[in-house]
Amino acid sequence: MTTPQAHALPGSARRLLARLEMPLSRAFDGVHNPMHHLGALTIFFFYVALVTGIYLFIFYRTSLEGAWESVEYLTHEQWYAGGILRSLHRYASDAAVITLGLHIVREMIRSRHKGPRWFSWLTGVPLIWIVLWFGISGYWMVWDELAQYVAVGSARLMDWLPIFTDPMSRNFISNEAVSSRLFTLIAFIHLVGLPIIAVLAIWFHLLRVRRPRINPTRKLMLGSLVALLVLSVLVPVYSHPPADLDRVPLSLDIDWFYLAIFPLMSLTSEGFVWLVAGGGTLVLAALPWLPPAKKPPVAEVHLPDCTGCGFCAEDCPYGAIDMVERSDERNFKLEAKVNPDLCVSCGICTGSCPSSSPFRQRRPLTTGIEMPHFTMEDFRLQIDVAADKARGAVLVFGCDHGPRVERVAGPKTHTVSLPCVGMIPPAGIDYAMRSTGYSGVAIAGCEGCDCHHRLGDDFTRQRIERERQPGLRKRVPRERLLTVWMKTGDETRLDQKLTEFGKHLADLSGEEEQTDPQESGRREEVQ
Amino acid sequence: MRRLARHVGQLAAWTLFLVVIAAFAMGPAFSPVPEGYGELKISMAHLAERVEPCRPLTEEEQTDLPPTRRVTEVCPRGRVPTLVRVRLDGELIIDRRVKAAGWQEDGRAYLLEFEPLPAGHYELELALRDSPREEGYDMQRQFKLALEPGHSALLEIGDGDVALRLPQ
């Protein structure tokens, strides 16, 4: 069965995206798939550009004559350091545009911009502009023909807006009109102003995200850095001839990642560029509400079952739960309180609640905090409903955003799809094996570092390993538990894993007493 | 074998990443102007005449003013819009009435136009009206423009002078 959230199952675009990403997951072992770390990779490339930029600035001369010459010195005279770092600076900046673009598209396809996540989406939109300003201002600094084209183009774009009385472009009508102070100003903007604004913007972007992943995995950092270094050595960046405002550049090797708006302006008009940029920004900013979506049900607290332990508040990936002063007569200091505006309806809080135990005899079964559309009573019913066929069968818990477990349902498998596998209380696994008689339990969640709700996979792993409260009891035979982390659309492989698991369980019959649950090694596949 | 396949896959992924970057970081080349073209920049920062001329104050009017602000004449701030017409070999390429800058329209009239032109020799005519008159021009100039490919000529219209600057 699936939860009432089944409508959130991946659409064709999401399934296509997952299918396209599968080869990368195979190559990078899932956890290190670059597509799972696009935001963090963008920040990493920003760091690379920042560090290399600081080195370049040491040799940069902020004057009309010195700007181009100093960059030429770095490129040719000091090719072994300055030249390579200049290329790395450029390529890391370009890489950031690629990862940023993919990040936006990916989050949109996966509908991770809607609902309570609107804040992160909306605060991410200005970052696109900041990244572009970074690139454009950087190109000014070289003061070659490309810089001239970009400077005049930027000024013309600004002049289109009714801001300046004296057109900004008049600063570039002749070589005599350009002042050396321009380079001091641009250097300040590029090296001081924009980095500060960028850091603040990133902070805002992540403000409502608990435990944000700011850094990609070490393997990815190293891999991308080596790759960019290789490119810097093989295809070093060079400058065009020095800027000469008495001439118009006839052919320019454009950096299309940052400067595409200028050819667009040359071919159309300044107004058209503003229309595209402004209109695109407005559409992007409005996307979380286009079309208006029904708000998913939010977690509900049942005070009679809440002991104020705070596990749910600790585990909520979006900080939607606060621990506040107790409002009833029970002898606990705190109680959980859900902020409906921040709750993404993942149910991870239910999995973290120590009261979420199907062993409890209460009917209907309630717990400290749960999702109204899939309560603990529903959870227990779903396990019990197949009790008659449980013996010798496998209970498969799935995630509405991971592999579609209902596709692998069969006579020897009973499937339950949840909003997130992080919703599974460890006691639920224990209950399935001890009280219902399933021979094994499989958990099929989103691939490593790609949990739709961000931390469900991590928390589930940690609870099973007893690294996180509430932990899975020691008595649960780990060899009868299978965890599989994969993408939606990978059901064939899930089916294979379950078949192997079934054989493994069959082999285990009669051997259980000789097996030390801690040493037997839980079967885990991270793909 | 599986490990090798993974490494090959990673290498392929990074290579693709680099190819995409290399393909668009420095090209394909773009030509801002067509081959064989140059550019004519027309820049104006011109102070036009006042809408109404300055007027001397009568003694009575001066007496009414505070002693520290007692002046002998008053000048209305507004300036007339500047009419600019540029013809190239007789063809009208610019015909603009440019308002004076500022809320009170009391500043200079600014204009900046970039005209890509095929290289060649041209007769350039400038006509400018910057007074309240309804007909005729207050300033007219003619220039011979020899534009080479890739050159950017500048027609600069100042307050009282007009110059055509050609690249050296």
Contacts between the chains, C-beta under 8 A, distances in Angstrom:
chain1	res1	chain2	res2	distance
A	23	B	9	6.6
A	24	B	9	7.7
A	24	B	13	6.0
A	26	B	5	7.9
A	26	B	6	7.1
A	26	B	9	6.3
A	27	B	5	7.9
A	27	B	6	5.3
A	27	B	8	7.9
A	27	B	9	2.8
A	27	B	10	4.9
A	27	B	12	7.4
A	27	B	13	5.9
A	28	B	6	7.7
A	28	B	9	7.6
A	28	B	10	6.2
A	28	B	13	7.3
A	29	B	6	6.9
A	34	B	13	7.2
A	34	B	17	8.0
A	90	B	25	6.3
A	91	B	21	5.6
A	91	B	25	6.4
A	94	B	21	5.0
A	94	B	24	7.4
A	94	B	25	4.8
A	95	B	17	7.3
A	95	B	21	6.0
A	98	B	17	7.4
A	98	B	20	6.6
A	98	B	21	7.0
A	149	B	32	5.9
A	156	B	114	7.7
A	159	B	112	7.1
A	165	B	101	4.1
A	165	B	102	6.5
A	165	B	107	6.1
A	165	B	110	7.1
A	166	B	45	6.9
A	166	B	101	7.2
A	166	B	108	7.6
A	166	B	110	5.9
A	167	B	110	5.4
A	167	B	112	4.8
A	169	B	112	5.1
A	170	B	43	6.0
A	170	B	45	6.9
A	170	B	110	7.3
A	170	B	112	6.0
A	173	B	41	5.6
A	173	B	43	4.8
A	173	B	112	7.1
A	173	B	154	5.8
A	173	B	156	7.2
A	174	B	154	5.8
A	174	B	165	6.7
A	223	B	10	6.9
A	223	B	14	6.2
A	224	B	14	7.6
A	224	B	17	7.8
A	226	B	14	8.0
A	227	B	14	4.2
A	227	B	17	6.3
A	227	B	18	5.6
A	228	B	18	7.7
A	228	B	21	7.9
A	230	B	18	7.0
A	231	B	18	4.7
A	231	B	21	6.4
A	231	B	22	6.1
A	235	B	22	5.3
A	235	B	26	7.6
A	237	B	25	7.6
A	237	B	26	6.8
A	238	B	26	7.9
A	244	B	167	8.0
A	245	B	152	6.7
A	246	B	151	6.9
A	246	B	152	5.6
A	246	B	154	8.0
A	246	B	165	8.0
A	246	B	167	3.6
A	246	B	168	7.0
A	247	B	150	5.3
A	247	B	151	6.0
A	247	B	152	5.6
A	247	B	167	6.2
A	248	B	32	6.4
A	248	B	33	5.4
A	248	B	37	7.8
A	248	B	38	6.4
A	248	B	39	4.3
A	248	B	116	7.7
A	248	B	150	5.9
A	248	B	151	7.3
A	248	B	152	4.7
A	249	B	32	5.9
A	249	B	150	7.8
A	250	B	31	5.9
A	250	B	32	7.7
A	250	B	33	6.8
A	250	B	35	7.0
A	250	B	149	7.2
A	250	B	150	5.1
A	251	B	29	4.9
A	251	B	30	7.4
A	251	B	31	5.2
A	252	B	29	6.3
A	252	B	30	5.3
A	252	B	31	7.4
A	252	B	32	6.8
A	253	B	26	4.4
A	253	B	27	4.7
A	253	B	29	5.4
A	254	B	26	7.9
A	254	B	27	6.9
A	254	B	28	7.6
A	254	B	29	7.2
A	254	B	30	4.8
A	255	B	24	7.3
A	255	B	25	5.3
A	255	B	26	6.6
A	256	B	24	4.2
A	256	B	25	7.8
A	256	B	28	7.8
A	257	B	21	8.0
A	257	B	24	5.9
A	257	B	25	6.7
A	263	B	30	4.8
A	263	B	32	7.8
A	266	B	30	7.7
A	266	B	32	5.2
